[in-house]
């Protein structure tokens, strides 16, 4: 018996605008936020979009690295933080933590826990929440634009090839 193949969904910028529009009423209902942590790399673009519409200028980034192979801990291995804001930038602030997707949930949870330990009141926000892959049964993002079981390809992840250089692709003929 074989596993069904993983579905892939390629999104457009219009799809992203709709997800942001879905998130805004949720965020405004509990806001305002005193700052944002955008998780690199996936959270940088949605975080920037949300910062613009929420008029938030206290923007920070976090870069998280999980060990490729953690013998005994497996998927639950604790990450190393390649970059994280100083505690003084977080203490006493309501912080919105933004990423593109909550798959296993490890990255968002790790950033949330570290922000909370620094004295922030953190809230997690993603464009897509995949509860079927999440390693956490009692944790989920505070805010999400959509639930999915598919592998999402965001418009900023699409291979630009020659188009990224302002050139068009040659005709196949």
N, C-alpha and C positions, 0 to 999 in steps of 0.2 A: 504494500500500500504506500503510495507516494504522497508527500505533502503537496498541497495546492501551491502553485507559484504565487509569489508575493506580487500584489497589485502595485503598480506605479501610477501616480497621478502627477502630471506636469501642470503647474499653475501658471496663470498669466498675471500681469500686474493688476488687471481688473479684479481678478480673484483675491489678490492681496488687499486691495482697497475695500472689498466687501468684508473681509475678515476683520480689518481695522474698524470698519463701521459697526460690526457686530460687537467688538470689544469695548468701544467707547462708552455706551450706556452703562455697561457693567463697571468700568473703571470710574466713571464720573459719579456713580451711585455711592462709592466708598471713598473717593478721593477727597481732597487733593493729596498728591504724593510729594514729599519733600525732595525726592531724587529718584534716579533710576540706575540700576546696574544692568548693562547689556552684556550678555554672555557671548563671548567671541566663539566663533565667527557668526553663527546663525542668528544671534539676537541683535546684531548691530543694525541691520536694515529695518526690521520691524520696530526695534527700539527707537531708532531715529524718527521713524514715521509717527510713532505714538508720542514721542517727546514734542514733536512739532504741533500736533493737534491738542495735546494737553498743556502746552506752553510750559514745559519743564526744561530748565536749563542746567540743573545739577546732574550731569550725565557722567557715569562712571562705567568702567568695563571690568570684567573678570574673565580670565582664561584658565580653564580647568583641564588637567590631563589625568586620565585614568591609566594605570599600568596595563600594558598590552596583555601580559600574562601574570596574574597574581595566583600563584599555586593554590594556596588553601582558601583564600577569600573569594576567588572567582569574580563574579559580577558585582559583589558587594564590597570590593576593595575600595579603600578610601583614596581619594585623588590627591594629586599635588596641585597647588595653585601656582600657575606660572605668573599670574598677575591678579592682584586683588586690591581694592581700595583700602587705604589706611583707616583704622578704626575711627579716628577723629572725623572722618568724612561721613560716617554712618551713625554714630551714637545719637540717640534721641530722634532719629529721622524715620519717617514712613517711606520705605524704599520699595519701588516696583522693580522686580527682577524679570527681565524679558529674554526669552529665547524663541527660536522658531518652532520647535517641536518638543513635546514631552514624550519620549519613547520609553526607555527604561525608567526615566525619572531621576537617575543618579546625579546628573549635572545640576538640575534645578534644585534638588534637595540639598546637595553639597553647598551650593552658593547660598541658599536660604539659611541653612544652619550656621554658616560662617558669618553671614550678615547679622543674624540674631545674636550670636555670641559677641559681636562687636557692639551691641547695644541698639541695633536698628529694629524697627518693626517691619519685617519683610513680607511682601506679597509676590507670589509667582504668577507670571503671565506668559502664555504661549499662543501661537497661531493655531497649532494643532495638538490635540491630546489623544494619545493612543493608549487607552486603558488595557488593551489586549497585550501590550508589551511591557507595561509598567511593572516594576519589581516591588512596588509599594501598594499594598491592599488598602491601607488606611490613609494614604496621602494622594493628593491630586493637585493639579494647578488651581490656584485661587480663581484665575480667569483664563478662558480659552475661547478661541474663535470657532472651532469645530472639533468634533470627535471623528477619528478615522482609524481604520485598520490597515491603511495602505502606506506605502513608502512615498513620501511627498517630495517632489522636485520643485523647488522654488525658482522664480524667474532669475534670481541673481546667481543660481547654481548652474544654469544652462551653459554649456560649452560655447564660448563666443567665437572660437576659431579665428578666421581672418576678419570677421565682422568687428571684433574688438579693436582692430587696427584701422577701422574706417574703410575696409575693403569688402567687396562683395564676393561671395563664393562663386567659383566657376560653374558654368552650366554643365549639367551631366551629359549633354548630347555630344 
